[in-house]
Amino acid sequence: MTNLSLEDLAELFDKYDIEELCGVTIEGDIEIKTSEGGGSSGVRLAVGQQVTQAALSLLNLARSVGSPVDSVLQMPAMGMPPLAEAPKPVLLGSLIPAKFSVGKEKWTNQIEEVTIGATSSDGGTRDCVVKIGGEKTLPFYSFEDVVPNPPAVTIDCFDIPIPLAKTVKVHYEDVMNDPGEWAKKIVKEYNADMVTIHLISTDPLINDTSAKEASKAVEEVLQAVKVPVVIGGSGNPQKDPEVLERAAEVAEGERCLIASANLNMDYERIANAAKKYGHAILSWTQLDINSQKTLNRYLFKLGIERSDIIIDPTTAALGYGLDYAFTNMERIRMGGLKGDKDLSFPMSSGTTNAWGAREAWMKSSPIKDDSDWGPREYRGPIYEIVTGLTLALSGGDLFMMMHPGAVAVFKEITQTLFGAIKADPVNLEEWVSWS
């Protein structure tokens, strides 16, 4: 048998961080000597529970043999004053007022503002220009600082007909053989801020069209529409430098966006062509913030002005790495606002990458017994909308899109968040009946 004092138990409880004893039986006599409030709170609680249980058992035994226990309990304990009555609860007449506010972040830097397009006063033939960037705060935080420019949308067209998702193709199949008419439809019917012409036929694995021949499609688009134009190649790292160099030459004076300079190709040739003929350059990297900083520094060394650089950190679509894309863009935007001069540029998103997700274009799931995916006429545009909106909230400024319905929804939401469209007041209590 071991003799333990309450102080010994308290030390054991504290030493081994014991809060409660479960399934423990202590046999023998217990002598408790402690000052008021002394000892471990865990020991006091455990002993107090056991003492209370023993007292209740003795009271019940006394009642069973006829002792007037209840009347005795109503008498004050010897030497103790009667218990005071519990205070009555105070009922509040009204709720305590509360106010919601958002703390203003002190950003130290401003994102570069880049102009795309040139009007006659600038030596070009565009009817308007598109400005992106210029932010001093996070996306749509208009209560902190004025956000100067809303997100802009450029819709894709191609120099030859290409395979497209059926949901997209139905909107363009009447103009896919004519890049100029395709561009016209994009602007007049689908309200694009800009047009992107992809010279996809130049790919050696497709038509291997010469740079000189492909540049004719650029001229057609520039004559067909008077909005700013983005010029892209086929993505072939060997062919694109030559193609984009020639395209930059035929578009001289129009201040197009040349897409793009990349570390995996001869970016010097592309960047120098953009500089020589007065265009902006798209600095494209693949989900790597350090590569983005490196490429931007290379462009600085080539003499590219900061006001001529837009960055594209790569868009991974909904369901196919969107989390990588938006976290990368968020880091870039916050880094730029905090003063990182290598990252303080407006960002472009290839939102059409959403159509690479099989859930966006397949009629139904290829997996046997999978749940119903629903009509692809809705699924595809929703994939493009969600991808674009997510990256708009992450700091995107320019969005390359395709489906006219997706463009319309995206523009309405972002214009509303920007403040250009005033939303109708709604009664939040009626949300159940909204359609």
Buried (B, 14 or more C-beta within 10 A) or exposed (E): EEEEBBBEBBBEBBEEEBEEBEEEEEEEEEEEEBEEEEBBEBBBEBBEEEEEEEEEEEBEEEEEEEEEBEEEEEEEEEEEEEEEEEEEEEEEEEEEEEEEEEEEEEBEBBBBBBBBBBBEEBEBBBEEBBBBBBBBBBBBBEEBBEBBBBBBBBBBBBBBBEEBBEBBBEBBEEBBEBBBBBBBBBBEEBEBBBBBBBBBBBBEEEBEBBBEBBBBBBBBBBEBBBBBBBBBBBBBBEBBBBBBBBBBBBBBBBBBBBBBBBBEBBBBBBBBBBBEBBBBBBBBBBBBBEBBBEBBEBBBEBEBEBEBBBBBBBBBBBBBBBEBBBEBBBBBBBBBBBEBBBBBBBBBBBBBBBBBBEBBBBEEEEEEEEEEBEEBEEBBBBBBBBBBBBBBBBBBBBBBBBBBBBBBBBBEBBEEBBEEBEEEEEEEEEEEEEE
